[in-house]
Amino acid sequence: MLSSPSSSRPVRILLVEDHDMVAEAMSLALERSPGLEVVGRCASLASALVDAGRYKPDVVLLDRRLPDGDGVSLIPGLESLVPDVRVLVVTGEGGASVAARVAEAGGAGMILKASPLSELEDAVRRVAAGEVVFSHALLGDVLERLTGRVSAPGAKLTPRERETLDLLGEGFTTAEISGRLGVALNTGRNHVQRVLEKLGARSQLEAVTIARREGLLQ
């Protein structure tokens, strides 16, 4: 059973964000909001674990992309370290696939960085109270992904196609990808084309954009 923070004390927040200006804006907004207290700020997965153990926050506001890895992967570790903690992921971009990953990892929700600060404050209060918070635009898709009724983009990519997508994400051309995979140019083109088809993309740039949005690329 979830234990909500006592009404006699503020909701204690650990902010994990590697962009100083974003972290400062979030921190100021949260500190000015009655009943909320930022007890720590850090900028990496490693320091988040250290600070979570030190401060025992009620809510961890966790950036999805950090210098030492994917924030979503940290959720189980945080919840193991601080059993009653609620983790709210903050991301610059993210679709239903990323939101489903957050839910599967045990996260309490996901909010976009572009959201008004008032929405961020509201989301923190709600997850602290035991609610799960995803945007209405994503919630239906998240439920469908979790119940297996809709496949996530990229779910049907073969290992070789995932490797091709990784190389596209690094900015390599089709010829360069073919060389790195050790295949003929036509074979490389076929790999790239299948990646585009499976992601529903019309160009390599669009494929990379979709892959980043859905959490297939960092």
N, C-alpha and C positions, 0 to 999 in steps of 0.2 A: 504494500500500500504506500502510495506517495505521501510524504510528509511535507506540507507547505510551510513556508517561512512563518514564524510567529508574527502576529499583527503588531506586537510590541517593538519590533525591530525592522529596519529596512531590508529589502531584498538585496543580498550581497552578490555583486556581479564581477566576474573575471572577464576582461576584454582581451581577446587574442586577435590582433590585427597588425600587419607589418607596414602599413602605410601610415606615416605619422599624422598627416593632415586628417585622414579619415578617422583614425583612432582618437585624435583630439576632439573632433566634432562630435563623435559618438559619446565620448567620455563627458564632455561639457553638458550635452543634452540630458544624459542620464543622471548626472550629479544634480542638475537643477530640478529634476523631477521628484516631487515628494515621495518618500518611501523607497527610493532606489539609491544604492551606494556602490560605486565602483571601488572594489577593494584591491584590485591589481590590474596592471596592463603589461602585456608581453607580446612578442612578435614572432614566435616560432612554436612548433609542436613540442620540442624538447622543453622549452621554458614554461609552456602551458602546463605540462605535467608537474613540474616542480612547483609552480605557483598554485595549482589546484590543490596539491597536497599541503601547501603552507596555509592558504587562506580558507579552504573548505567553502567555496562559494555555493550559493543557491542556484545560480545560473551562470553558465559559460557562454559568452557571446563569441562565437568561433568563426573566423574567416575561413573560407573554403580553400583558398590557395595561399600557402605559406612557403617561405623560402626552403624549408626542409621537408615539404610534402603536402599531401592532400588532407585538409582538415577533417573531412568526413571519416577518414581512417582512424582518427584519434578518439572518436566518440566512445567506443567500448572501453578504452584505457581510462578515460576520464571517469566513466561511470563505475568502473571497478575500483578506482582510487577514492572517489567520493560517491558512495552508493546512492544518495538522494539528489545528486546534482541533475539539473536539467540543461541540455545543450541545445542552443539555438544557433543554427548555421547562418552566416551572412555571406552572400555571394554577389559578385558583380553581374554575373549572368548564370542562368541555370534553368533547365527544363524539367519535365516530369521525371526523367531518368535519374537526375541528380537528387531530386526531392525524394524519390523512392529509395535511393541509396541511403539518404539521411534517415528515413523512417526505418529501414531494415537494420541500420546500425544502432538504433535505439534513440536517435535524436528526437527532440521535442518539436522541431519545426525548422523552417527555412524562410528567410526574408531577403529580399533584394536590397543591395546597397543604395539603389536609386529610390527606395521608398522614403517618404517623409520621415523625419526624426520622430514625429508624434506616433507614427505607426510602429517604429522600433520600440519606443517606450511601452506602448500598449502590448506588443508581442512579448516583451520581457515580463511584464506583469502577468500575462495570461499563462505563459509556460511555467512561471514560478508557482502559479495557482494549480498547476497540474494539467492544463490544456495542451493540446497539440495544435500548432499554428503553422499552416501553409496558406499561401494565397488562394483565393477562391478559383482563380484561373487554373491553378495546378492541382487542386485537391482531387477532382474527379479523375484526372489522368493518373495521379499517384495511386489511388485506390485500385484502378484497373491494372496498373503495373504490378502492384503487390498481390493481386489475386490471379495474376497470370493471364488476364484476358487480352492484354495488349503487350506485344513484345517491344522492348526498348530498342531504339535505333542502335545498330551495331551488334545486337544480340546474335545475328546470323553470320557475322564476319568470321572467316576461318583464321587460324593463326597466321598464315601468310598474309592475309588481307589486313589483319591488325598491325602486322609489321609494316605493311605498305602505308597504312594510315599514319603510323608513328613517323615515318619518313616524310610524308606529305606535311605533317605538322611541324617538322623541322625545316621545311622550306625547300626540300630537294625537288628537282625536276624529274619528269618521268624517266629520262635517260639516266640520270644519276641514281634513281631508285632501282632501275634495272641492274645497274652495275653493282650496287650494294647488295642486292638480292642474289646476284650471280646468275641472272636469267637474260634471255634475249630481249631486245627492245620491245618486240611485239608482245611477248609474255608479260613484260612489265606494264605495258599499256593495258593489257587485259586485266591485270590485278587492280590497276587504278580505276578502270571503268567499272569493275564489279563493286569496288568500295563506294563509288559515287552512286551506283544503282541501289545498293543496300541502305545507304544513308538518305536516299531521296534527294540527292544534290545534283545540280546542273553543271557545276564546275568544281575544280579542285579547291578553290578558295571557299566556296560554299560548304564543301564537305568538311574542311577544317573548322569552319565556323560552327557547323552543326555538332561536330565531334567535341569541340571545346564546351559548347553549351550543355551537352548531355553528359559531360564528365568523362568522355573517352580519351581526352587529351588534357594534359596539364598546361 
